[in-house]
Amino acid sequence: MTRFQELAKQQKKSEGEVMLPSLPRLQEALQELGVNDAAALSGMRVHYQLQGLPPRYFGEVSLPMLSLKVQSELPLVCQRCFAPMPQAVNLVFEYALCDEPPEALLEDEEVDWLEPDDEATVESLVEDELLMALPIAVMHEDACVSLQQSAGEKPNPFAALKQLKLDK
């Protein structure tokens, strides 16, 4: 019996904190998004809570259930102005544990299917969910402050041409 199956069957709770170095794929993805602040990366912590839930029926099949809560602050960087843009993440997932998912489970959009695997760890599950939660393009919703301040400071290049025409 895997650790996930044991937690689900006994409806126990497991919680803890994971540091970013334990999540190499997430660290690489953050660096690809332009996060180069070593202090922000090394200080990033991910809190998780994994809780076994009562079994739930999907069609005629009763399956053990797990709930995962993930909380962190991702040290993202705006891709437009390159300013730090930390983003709080509070994720909640429910999983049904089974080797082959019944049709009713595949139709349920609120419950994910998790295949029991002896190799699976809480860290890999947390990392998978955080990777899927990363935004494709990180940008301030409104115009970036540093870009607003610099806008309008440069002279219009056509104003110089207009002045040349007027001087003749």
Secondary structure, DSSP 4 states (H G I P E B T S, - for coil): --HHHHHHHHT-EEEEEEEGGG-HHHHHHHHHTT---HHHHHH-EEEEEEEEEEEEEETTEEEEEEEEEEEEEE--B-TTT--B--EEEEEEEEEEE-SS--HHHHH-SS-EEE---TT--HHHHHHHHHHHHS-SS---SS--HHHHHHTT-SPPHHHHHHHHHHH-
